[in-house]
Amino acid sequence: MSNNEIYKKVNDSLNLIRPYLEADGGGITLVEVTEDLTARVELHGACTTCSMSHMTMKAGVEGAIKAAVPEIKAVEAVNPA
């Protein structure tokens, strides 16, 4: 599977959880999928200051991505530019 196909699949998986993040005033953007198959995401809005954001990343975001795209080795949050 090409990197572009993996990027699309990861973004599609994020589309499934975006409404839940947006309902709490947050959001998420897929920044990139690296050569070593790490999905780098950026949290927005309320998600950046929420005390549960680490749990959201591990249980929600990472779980959704890895379930939809098993090729992904890791998911990491990046700070806004």
C-alpha atoms as an extended CHARMM CRD file, in Angstrom:
* protein
*
        81  EXT
         1         1  MET       CA              0.0000000000        0.0000000000        0.0000000000  PROA      1               0.0000000000
         2         2  SER       CA              1.4150000000        3.4280000000       -0.9280000000  PROA      2               0.0000000000
         3         3  ASN       CA              2.0170000000        6.1970000000        1.5870000000  PROA      3               0.0000000000
         4         4  ASN       CA             -0.7940000000        8.2240000000       -0.0540000000  PROA      4               0.0000000000
         5         5  GLU       CA             -3.2360000000        5.3380000000        0.4240000000  PROA      5               0.0000000000
         6         6  ILE       CA             -2.2050000000        4.9550000000        4.0620000000  PROA      6               0.0000000000
         7         7  TYR       CA             -2.5770000000        8.7190000000        4.6150000000  PROA      7               0.0000000000
         8         8  LYS       CA             -6.1050000000        8.5870000000        3.1780000000  PROA      8               0.0000000000
         9         9  LYS       CA             -7.0720000000        5.5860000000        5.3200000000  PROA      9               0.0000000000
        10        10  VAL       CA             -5.7310000000        7.2630000000        8.4670000000  PROA      10              0.0000000000
        11        11  ASN       CA             -7.6110000000       10.4700000000        7.6540000000  PROA      11              0.0000000000
        12        12  ASP       CA            -10.7880000000        8.4670000000        6.9960000000  PROA      12              0.0000000000
        13        13  SER       CA            -10.4350000000        6.8450000000       10.4380000000  PROA      13              0.0000000000
        14        14  LEU       CA            -10.0880000000       10.3020000000       12.0020000000  PROA      14              0.0000000000
        15        15  ASN       CA            -13.2700000000       11.4030000000       10.2360000000  PROA      15              0.0000000000
        16        16  LEU       CA            -15.1190000000        8.8010000000       12.3100000000  PROA      16              0.0000000000
        17        17  ILE       CA            -13.9760000000       10.2520000000       15.6460000000  PROA      17              0.0000000000
        18        18  ARG       CA            -13.9010000000       13.9660000000       14.7060000000  PROA      18              0.0000000000
        19        19  PRO       CA            -17.5890000000       14.5240000000       15.6010000000  PROA      19              0.0000000000
        20        20  TYR       CA            -16.9090000000       13.3420000000       19.1700000000  PROA      20              0.0000000000
        21        21  LEU       CA            -13.9560000000       15.6990000000       19.5660000000  PROA      21              0.0000000000
        22        22  GLU       CA            -15.8920000000       18.5760000000       18.0110000000  PROA      22              0.0000000000
        23        23  ALA       CA            -18.8300000000       17.9650000000       20.3670000000  PROA      23              0.0000000000
        24        24  ASP       CA            -16.4560000000       18.8200000000       23.2380000000  PROA      24              0.0000000000
        25        25  GLY       CA            -15.0000000000       21.8650000000       21.4780000000  PROA      25              0.0000000000
        26        26  GLY       CA            -11.9370000000       20.1120000000       20.1190000000  PROA      26              0.0000000000
        27        27  GLY       CA            -10.6160000000       18.8650000000       16.8370000000  PROA      27              0.0000000000
        28        28  ILE       CA             -7.8170000000       16.9420000000       15.1700000000  PROA      28              0.0000000000
        29        29  THR       CA             -5.7830000000       17.2200000000       11.9820000000  PROA      29              0.0000000000
        30        30  LEU       CA             -3.5690000000       14.6040000000       10.3890000000  PROA      30              0.0000000000
        31        31  VAL       CA             -0.2360000000       16.3590000000        9.8260000000  PROA      31              0.0000000000
        32        32  GLU       CA              1.6410000000       13.5270000000        8.1280000000  PROA      32              0.0000000000
        33        33  VAL       CA              2.3850000000        9.8510000000        7.9290000000  PROA      33              0.0000000000
        34        34  THR       CA              6.1350000000        9.4010000000        8.1690000000  PROA      34              0.0000000000
        35        35  GLU       CA              8.3240000000        6.9520000000        6.2520000000  PROA      35              0.0000000000
        36        36  ASP       CA              8.4270000000        4.7010000000        9.3400000000  PROA      36              0.0000000000
        37        37  LEU       CA              4.5930000000        4.6810000000        9.4150000000  PROA      37              0.0000000000
        38        38  THR       CA              4.0420000000        7.0180000000       12.3450000000  PROA      38              0.0000000000
        39        39  ALA       CA              0.8460000000        9.0550000000       12.1150000000  PROA      39              0.0000000000
        40        40  ARG       CA              1.4960000000       12.5810000000       13.3800000000  PROA      40              0.0000000000
        41        41  VAL       CA             -1.6380000000       14.4460000000       14.4480000000  PROA      41              0.0000000000
        42        42  GLU       CA             -2.3750000000       17.8860000000       15.8320000000  PROA      42              0.0000000000
        43        43  LEU       CA             -5.0830000000       18.4230000000       18.4350000000  PROA      43              0.0000000000
        44        44  HSD       CA             -7.0750000000       21.6670000000       18.3240000000  PROA      44              0.0000000000
        45        45  GLY       CA             -9.3660000000       23.7120000000       20.5300000000  PROA      45              0.0000000000
        46        46  ALA       CA            -10.3760000000       22.2660000000       23.8620000000  PROA      46              0.0000000000
        47        47  CYS       CA             -8.3130000000       19.1420000000       23.1750000000  PROA      47              0.0000000000
        48        48  THR       CA             -5.0780000000       21.1120000000       23.6120000000  PROA      48              0.0000000000
        49        49  THR       CA             -5.7810000000       22.0280000000       27.2270000000  PROA      49              0.0000000000
        50        50  CYS       CA             -7.9440000000       19.1310000000       28.3670000000  PROA      50              0.0000000000
        51        51  SER       CA             -6.5480000000       17.0600000000       31.2130000000  PROA      51              0.0000000000
        52        52  MET       CA             -7.8670000000       13.9470000000       29.4590000000  PROA      52              0.0000000000
        53        53  SER       CA             -6.1010000000       14.6310000000       26.1340000000  PROA      53              0.0000000000
        54        54  HSD       CA             -3.4640000000       11.9550000000       26.8240000000  PROA      54              0.0000000000
        55        55  MET       CA             -6.2240000000        9.3930000000       27.3780000000  PROA      55              0.0000000000
        56        56  THR       CA             -8.0350000000       10.6230000000       24.2620000000  PROA      56              0.0000000000
        57        57  MET       CA             -4.8490000000       10.1460000000       22.2440000000  PROA      57              0.0000000000
        58        58  LYS       CA             -4.1300000000        6.6410000000       23.5210000000  PROA      58              0.0000000000
        59        59  ALA       CA             -7.5860000000        5.1080000000       23.8070000000  PROA      59              0.0000000000
        60        60  GLY       CA             -9.4820000000        7.0860000000       21.1910000000  PROA      60              0.0000000000
        61        61  VAL       CA             -7.2400000000        8.4050000000       18.4440000000  PROA      61              0.0000000000
        62        62  GLU       CA             -4.5040000000        5.7710000000       18.4480000000  PROA      62              0.0000000000
        63        63  GLY       CA             -7.0250000000        2.9660000000       18.8600000000  PROA      63              0.0000000000
        64        64  ALA       CA             -9.1710000000        4.1740000000       15.9660000000  PROA      64              0.0000000000
        65        65  ILE       CA             -6.2070000000        4.6520000000       13.6580000000  PROA      65              0.0000000000
        66        66  LYS       CA             -4.5520000000        1.3110000000       14.4170000000  PROA      66              0.0000000000
        67        67  ALA       CA             -7.8550000000       -0.5470000000       14.1060000000  PROA      67              0.0000000000
        68        68  ALA       CA             -8.4800000000        0.9450000000       10.6570000000  PROA      68              0.0000000000
        69        69  VAL       CA             -4.8680000000        0.9610000000        9.4530000000  PROA      69              0.0000000000
        70        70  PRO       CA             -2.8590000000       -1.8320000000       11.1160000000  PROA      70              0.0000000000
        71        71  GLU       CA              0.2240000000       -0.8110000000        9.1260000000  PROA      71              0.0000000000
        72        72  ILE       CA              0.5940000000        2.2590000000       11.3810000000  PROA      72              0.0000000000
        73        73  LYS       CA              3.3140000000        1.6110000000       13.9650000000  PROA      73              0.0000000000
        74        74  ALA       CA              2.7620000000        4.6490000000       16.2220000000  PROA      74              0.0000000000
        75        75  VAL       CA              0.5910000000        7.7340000000       16.6650000000  PROA      75              0.0000000000
        76        76  GLU       CA              2.0160000000       10.9290000000       18.1010000000  PROA      76              0.0000000000
        77        77  ALA       CA              0.6390000000       14.3650000000       18.8170000000  PROA      77              0.0000000000
        78        78  VAL       CA              2.5540000000       17.3770000000       17.5660000000  PROA      78              0.0000000000
        79        79  ASN       CA              2.3070000000       20.9320000000       18.8280000000  PROA      79              0.0000000000
        80        80  PRO       CA              0.6540000000       23.5170000000       16.5960000000  PROA      80              0.0000000000
        81        81  ALA       CA              3.1110000000       25.3940000000       14.4130000000  PROA      81              0.0000000000
